[in-house]
Amino acid sequence: MAAKARNVIISEIEQCIASSGYGFSDWFVGITDKPKHQIFSTHKVRQTGDAWISRLALSDLQAAEIEDYFRSVRKTRGKPGPTTLDHVYVYAYRMKEHTSP
């Protein structure tokens, strides 16, 4: 997966959320170094049947800025993730009864 610019990642996540038919408040956005583990193991998202997206940012700081944008401007769920050199993936998923949270 190639790293993408901030505005591209924001646009792609916004398009994913819009196409789901649910509002931003029904979605969780976070950052991680291991997107598949975080999405499927930690948050219990189902690979098929659940709406989710993951994108590689250009840097850990950019990933944190994108995460903050969705929490503060778009009012998605989530909490500030650790800003480390490894946490360069931004992910989002629609929360359901079986996901955590």
Buried (B, 14 or more C-beta within 10 A) or exposed (E): EEBBEBEEBBEBBBEBBEEBEEEBEBBBBBBBBEBEEBBBEEBBBEEEEBBBBBBBBBBBEBBBBBBBBBBEEBEBBBEEBEBEEEBBBBBBBBBEEEBEE
